[in-house]
Amino acid sequence: MPINPIQSFQLSMNEKGRTLLSAGLRSAAKVDTKDELFAQVVGEGIILIETKNAVRNRVRANATSGAHGGDSTQLIRESRIEDTIAQQNSWEIRDRLAEEAIKRSPEDVEAAGEAMLRAIGL
C-alpha cells in the first residue's frame, strides 16, 4: 500500500555490502525490526524491499482483482481439477488394461507383442 506523501531516505552499504534501514525509514514505512523482509530487483539500480505481510497482501490483491485477466487462484484451481481428472483417467485406463491382461492367455500376449513388432518393422 503506497504511503503518501513519498518520503526519500538515503542508504549506504558497508564494505561487505550490508545495508541498514534507519529508524526514520522503518518508522515511515511501519516496518518493525522483527519483520521478515524480501528484496526484489525491479530494474537496473532499482530494488524493492517489502515485508512478508506486504508481499502476501499484494499477491492476494492481484489474485482476486483480475489484474492479470482473471482470478489467478481460480486458474490454479481449474488447472488442479484438470490434473486430477487426467490422473483419475489414467488410473482407470491402467486398471482396465490390467484386467484385460489378466484375461489373456500367454499365447495371446505373445501374439500381440509379435504383431506390434511387425507393425513397427522389427
N, C-alpha and C positions, 0 to 999 in steps of 0.2 A: 504494500500500500504506500503510495507516494506521500512524503511528508512535505508540506508547503509552509513557508517558502523554502526553496532549496538552500541548503547551507553547505559550504565547502570547508574541508579540513585538509591541511597539508600533512602527508605522511612521509616517513622516510624509512629506509631499510638499513640495517647494520651490515657489517662485512659478511655475515653469514646468511644474509637475505631475509632476516626476520623483521617483521613489521609489527608495531604495537598500535592499537587503536586507542586514541586518547580518551580520557574520561568525558570530555566535551562531545566528542563524536559518538561515543557509546550512549551518552545521555540523550542526545538529539535523536538518535535512531532507536531509542528504547531497547538497547541491547545490553544484557547483563553479562558479567564476566563468566558466568556459568553456562551461557548459551553456547550450543554447538553451532559452529559457523561453516558454511560451504562457499567456496570460491569458484567462479565460472569465468573463463576467458570469453568475453563478448566480442572482442575485436582487437586489432593491434593496439597495444597500450591501454586496453580497457578491461578492467577486472570488476566483476560484480560479486559482492560479498553479501550473503543472506544467512539469516538464522534458519535452523531446521524448520521451525514453525512457519516462517515466511515462505520457504520452498513448498512445504505441504499446502499452505493456503493458496499459493499461486497455481500449483498443479491442480488442486481441486477446483479452483475457479475456472481454469482453462478447460477442464474435463466436462464441466456442466454448462459452460457458457456457449458452447458451439463455436469456440474460437477457431477451430480447425475443421469446420464443415460439419460439425455434429458433436454429439456427446461421445468423447473418446472412450469413456468407460463402457458405454453401450456397445461400441465397436468391438472392444475386447471381449465383452460378454458374448456377443454374437459369434466371434471367432472361436471362443472356447466351446460353445454349443456345437458349432460345425465340427471341431476336432473330436468332441465326444461322440457325435453321430458317426463320423468316419471310423473311429476306433471300434465302436459297437458293431458297425457293419463288417469290419474286418474280422472281428471275433466270430460273428455269425457265419461268415464265409469259411473261416478256418474250421469251425465246428462242423459245418455241413460237409466240407471236403474230408474231414477226419471220419465222419460217419460213413461217407461213400467209400472211403479207402478200406474201412473195416469190412464192408460187404464184398469187396473184390477178392477174387482168388489170386494167389501169387502169379499164376499164368496170365491173368488179365492185366495185372500191374506190369509184368514183363512185356507183354504185347503193347501196352500203351507207351511204355518207355521206348521200345523199338520204333514205334510209329512216330514219336516225337523226334527221335534222332534222324529218321529218314526225312522228315519234313524240313529239317534244317540242313540236310545234305551230309550227314555223318553216317 
